[in-house]
Amino acid sequence: METIPSIRVENLTRNYGAITAIQNVSFTVQRGEIVGFLGPNGAGKSTTMRILSGIMSATSGSAWVGGISVAQNPHEVKRRIGYMPENNPLPDDMRVVEYLRFRARLKGVPGRKLRATVEEVMETCDLARTARRKIIGTLSKGFRQRVGIADALLGNPEVIIMDEPTIGLDPHQIQGIRKLINNLRGRLTVVLSSHILPEIERSCDRVIIINRGRVVASGTSSSLREEFLPGNRFELEIEGSQDRVAELLKAKGIEVEILEAQEREGKILNLSLRTEGNDDLGPQLIAAFSESTDCTLRSLAPRVPNLEEIFLAATKRSWEETIESPKPKQPAKPE
């Protein structure tokens, strides 16, 4: 029996008058996955998440959460989704436990289960012992984010959507939120939107990249690396000139692309190289420089492109494809 995905989106489009926020967006998220939803400012991330959450309607296309149509059953979908917006609106004058009990009642948690449900989400978000009686207005940014996540967890949702959950946090607070999200792995489906790409790479099983309202990439970091930044990369520190290095590698038949070269004092050269194939050229590079009398290899290390580089490559390609695509021919004007 085929498993129904937690989220399925097909050709989702949203127009604001003459402006198209998203166009023909399609993707799926399986149960228990943690997926990063990435894109530049204005790419359509928040619009897509608001449509999924039933807060906003689509102009066209379809979306399902747990097999239920968002357009046809928005109230049922809202019961299945916990949504934490980027600017999490919290009342400054309420205590944490009071606010969460209030939100639990709004979400229809039965009275007999209310106290236990609130205690459970506070325990999950590490609020039970440290902040349960504190007034929300006195909390740090990190604890306010924890309250927002606890709110999203109320009502036993199937899907949690978080828009910029770590924005404005210090490294210790980010680490705490990361641990909290990792604890949800396998239990709930989590969709994260964030500009802090190292956090997305650490926390997510897969990423979806959107640009100019369209999905331009989807997959694991490894698969996207092979698609957008193929080949091997090396970082070298050499005593010698860039021209001489290029001559030496050419003479040895080693085909590489010099991505970056930086000269330092004392004729030290830092190089970033890329090879087309996936063969490990490290031993060949070491052998080539060991035979040279005027280029000394001081260090060599393979380098794996990170998610930020993948993101930039994917969005750059989508921009180039948009620019290069031929414009539709205009019908001839009648004479």
N, C-alpha and C positions, 0 to 999 in steps of 0.2 A: 504494500500500500504506500503510495507516494505521500511524503510528508508535506504538509502545507507550510510554506514559508511564513515567517512572522510578518514580513513586509514585502509586498509586491507592488511595483509602480510601473505603469505602462503608458508611454506617450503623454506624460503629464505636462500641461501647458497652462501658464497663467499670464494674462495680459492686464496691464493697467492703462486703459485707453490705447494709445498708439505704441506704448512701451511694452515689450515682451520681457517679463522677468525670468521665466523658464520656458523652454520649448522642447517638447518631445523627450522629456526625461524618463528613462526606464532603468530599473534596477531591482534586485531582490536581496533580502537579508534573511538568512536562515535562523532558525530558533537557537538561542544560546550564543549567537555570534556577537562580538564587539567590533563594530565597524566605524571607521573614521570617515566623516563627510567633509571634504575639504574644498576650498575654492577661494579666490581673491574676494575682497570686499565688493559687494554688488553682483556676485556670480549667480545668486539664486538659492543659496543654502537655506537661509531663514524662511524664504517663501515656501520651499519644498517641505520643510519641517512643520510649518504652520498648517499646510494643507494636510499632511499626514496626521496631524493632531486634531483635525476637525475644526481648527480655529478659523480657517480660511477656505473658501471653495476654489476649485480649479476651473479655468475657462474651458478646458477639454482634457481628455485622458481619464485614466482610472487609477485608483489606489486601493489596496486592501491591507488590512491589519488582522492577522490571524484568520485570513480567509473571509473577513467581513468587509464589505464595500464601505469606504469612508463617505462617499457621496450619498448612499442610500441609508446608511445607519450611523450617522455621525455621533449620536449619543452613546451607542454601544461601543464604538471605537474609542471614544474618550475614556470609557471605563477600563479599556485595555491598555491605555497609554499613560505613562507618567512623563510629564513635560516640564523641563526646567529651562526657562528662557534665559537669554544672555544677561539682561538687566533684571535680575530676580526681584520682583516686588514683594518685600516683606514688611509687615507692620512693625515699626520701631518700638511701639509701646506695649507689646505683648510678650509674655514669657514664652520660651521655646515650647515647653510642654503644653501650654494653653493654646498656642497657635496650631500645633500639630493635631491636638484633639479637635479643634475647630475645623481644620481642613479635613480630618477624617470623617466628621459628621457630614460635611458638604459632599464628600465622595461616596456617601451612602454606606459607610462601615456600620454594621449593626451595633447597637448600644452595648450588648453583652460582650462584644469583641473589641470595642473601641480602646479600652485601656491597654489590653495586651498587644493590639496592633501598633499603637503608638510606642509602647515600650520596645517592641521588636525593631522598628525602624530607627529609634534613637540608639539602640544598642548597635545596630549595623553601621550607623554613621558616627559612632563614638561620641554621642551627645548625652547619653544616659547619666554618666557620672560627672561629666565636666561642665555641662551647660543647661541641664534640664530646667532649672529655676531661674536662669539668667534672662534679663530683658534683651530682646533681639537687638535693640538699638545700641547696646553696649558691646556687642560681639565683634570680633575681628572679621575681616573679609573671608578668611578661610572657614571660620565657623558658620558664617552666614551662608556660604556655599554648601556646607554640610546640611544646614537646615533646609535649603532648597532641594537637595538630593533626597533627604528624608521625606519631604513633602511629596516628591515625585514617586517615591516607593509606596506611599499609602494606597490602600485599595487593591493590593495584590495585582499590579499591572503585568501584562506580558512583555511590553516594550517600554524601555526608558529612553527618552530623547533628551540630550543635554546640549545646550548651545553655549559654548565657551565656558565650561565648568571650572577651568583653572585660570581664567583671565584675572590679572591683578594680584595674583598670589605670589608669595615668596617661595623659594625652593623647598623649604620644609613643608609648607602648606600644600604645594603641588604634589610632593611625595605622598602626603596623607591622602589626598583625593585620588591619586593613582592607585594606592593600595585599596581604597574603598571600591573603586571601579573594578579592579581585578577580582575582588571578592564576589562580584556579581557574575563573573564569567561562568557560563554554562547554566546558570539559574534563570537569568533573564536575557532578553535581546537588548543590546545597548547600542545606540547611535550617538556618536560624539561629533560635534563640530568644534573645531579649534584652530587657532593660528599658531599654536605652540606645537610645531610639527614633531620635535623629538618625543613629546609626550604621546602623541598619536601613534608614533612608530613603536613605542614601548608597550602601549596598552591595547592596541587594536589587532585583530586577526586579519583584517582586510581594510582597504581604503577605497573610497569612491571620490574621484576628483571631478568637480564641476567648474566650468568656465563659460562666461557669457551665456548662462542659462542652459548649457548643454553638458551632459556627462561626457568627459573627454578621456577618462581612464578609470579602470576598476580592476582590482586584484590585490594580491599580497604584495608586500614590498619587494620580494624576490622576483615575482613575475613582472612587475612594472619596471624594475631595474633592467631586466633583460629586454623589455620592449622599448624603453625610452633611452637607456644608457647602456647599450650592449658593450661587450668586450671587457678587458681587464684594465685596471688603473694602478699605477705605481707612483709613489713619492720617492724621489731620489735627492740626495745631497752629494754634490760633486765638486771637486777642485778642478776648475777648467772653464773654458768658454762654451757658450751655447752653440756657436757655429761648429766648434770642434766636436762637440757631443753629437750633433746632427750628422757630421761627416763620418764619425766612427760607427754609428749605428747603421748608416746606409752601407758602409763598406762591409759590415758583418751580415748584411741582408735582413736586419731586424726592422720591420716596418712598424713605426709608432707615430702617433700624433702628439706633439707637444702642446698640452692644454694651457700650461702656465709656466712661466720662467721668471725667477726672481733672483737678482744678483745681490750678494752681500759683500761686505768688506773682506778683503783677503782672497778675492777671486773664488769665493764660495758661491755655488749655484744651486738653488732649490728648484727642482723640476717636477712637474706633474705630467705623466705620460699616459696615453691610452693606446691599447692594441685592439685591432679589429676582432681577432678570434678570441676564443675562451681558453686557449692553451696558456699554461703558466710560463711566462717568459722570464721569470725571475732568475733561474740558473743561467740562461743565455745572456742576460744583461750583466750578471756578475762576471761571467767568463769574458765578455767583450771588454769590460773596463779593466779587468785584471791584466790583460795583454797590452793595454795602452800605457805609454810613457808620459803622456801629457794630460791625461784625464784620470783623476783618482776618485774612485767611488768610496764615499765616507759612510753612506747608509742607504738602504733600500727597503721599502715596505709596501706591501699591497694596500690599496685603499678601496673600500667599498662605498659607493655613493650613498648618501643618506636620503631620507624622505624629502628633505627640502630641495635637494638637487633633482630628484625625480619629479616633484611638484612643479618646479620651474621648467623642466624639460617638457612635461606634458602640456602645461598651459602655453608655453612658447610655440609648440607644434600646432596647437589648436588655433592660435592667433595667425600663424603663418598659413595654415590651410584656409582660414577665412579670407585672408588677403589674396591668396593665390587662386581661390575658386572663381571661375568665370561668372560674370554677372549675367543674369537672364536677359535675353534679347528683348528689346522693347518692340511692340507691334508697330509696323510702319504707319505713319500718319496718312490718312486719306488725302489725296491731292484735290 
